[in-house]
């Protein structure tokens, strides 16, 4: 019988889950990060020969390049993937309705094992651990042979084999001349994500039956009871709501949002708050907030030290971005795009056009070009593409963004350790009537301010950062790569608005839930 491959970073939960899976009659295969080339080859063999891959999503696995390679390799092989959400956020390639929620640390229910049985028939007895151990000390390796095979695979558009070669080169620990591992791996990842869709074994039968019952109950329940029933259903099937029962519930009990009404009133009358509009000279008025030097907690428990820097109090607004578009030397001036991997032919129209609303439907390259233009207008010098971290105006580095959002005491939200209803523009429909369903004017949630007074770090729009996803120290602006966004949005839940959550999108993507704010190292 074939095996179930476990991809993970959380040892304790993974070993406990593997034991439970074997108790249900399935064989398992589980590896940690490879110690050398041969252990990577064995890992590839385990994925190639598996019946399905169980991916334990956690904060640790999201940060592990080896877990990312395993999942993408299974995706390229079109192996069935069963995602379990233990902690952190969802990966964009997975539909929320297909994820098994195990945030409580408990083992998944019987539906999970029926899902596995759709890919491989279990035995009548306890399964076995089929993991093969590798000995890297005994295997000769030629890194340039792997590089040659990599380019052959790219030429053949065999992205699975190309990723195998990338893993071999990375596992070898060698640094071959003229081969930019990060750049070529980003290219392969992008091709796999673009050309392959996850094969998810059916979780549908039980889910759809229970949803049918929920749909019938909605006709008879009071709004409060209906919301509780949907919450209970989502505990087992996160986010699954094809009939938009949550939206129906919210619309049935809310009047127009006071926050949105105030936003529209300010937009109509002319919003004169600092940091929202333009200066007298027609340039964007940036309200800078000093973020003092010192140590802070980054991600889980890592302690980092940062020098003083300055972050915009508010995201860039429609009025401010329109100044860039309308300027004679603005959006259509080739100087701001010189050296970037992509140059859009024209800007996209924002979904919501109020002058004081955050500029969305803007991609990463457009945000970088805006920063380059504004840096030039303020100093008279065109910023050098190779040193974006010293531009007078730039996107924040990912760890700068997190420091500003978390403060010195490691907060989970800008205001504290737990979410508070009404503190941010997010989808609160699971437990509150306050679901606006669109952006609001910037800076409307004063109670959601950070320690230093920065606003909108949770909710409203996700915000582009300078870093490449998966290669955090790589600031090469000329690369085609996925870029990190932070902060959550109006469209997503309060869990996504935790300031430790990392998401990523292709740098060319535009969405009505992604915007940006700017940063500088000195004033």
Secondary structure, DSSP 4 states (H G I P E B T S, - for coil): --EEEEE-S-HHHHHHHHHHHHHTT-EEEE--S-SSHHHHHHHHHHHHT-SEEEEEE-HHHHH-HHHHHHHHHHHHTT-EEEEEE-SS---TTS-GGG-EE-TTSPPP-HHHHHHHHTTSPPPSS---B-PPP--GGG----HHHHHHHHHHHHHHT-HHHHHHHHHHHHHHT---TT--HHHHHHHHHHHHHHH---B----HHHHHHHHHHHHHHHTTS-HHHHHHHHHHHHHHSTT--TT-HHHHHHHHH-PSPHHHHHHHHHHHH----TTTSB-TTSSB---EEEE--EEEEETTTEEEEE--EEEESSPPBHHHHHHHHHSTTSTT-GGGTTT-S---SSPPPPSS--TTBB--S--HHHHHHHHHHHHHHHHSSPPPGGGGGG-SSEEPPHHHHHHHHHTTTT-SBTTBSS--TTSSSSB-TTT-S----S--BTT--GGG--TT----SSSSSEEEEEEETTBTT---TTS--EEEEES--TTSBGGGG-TT--EEEETT---TTEE--EEES--
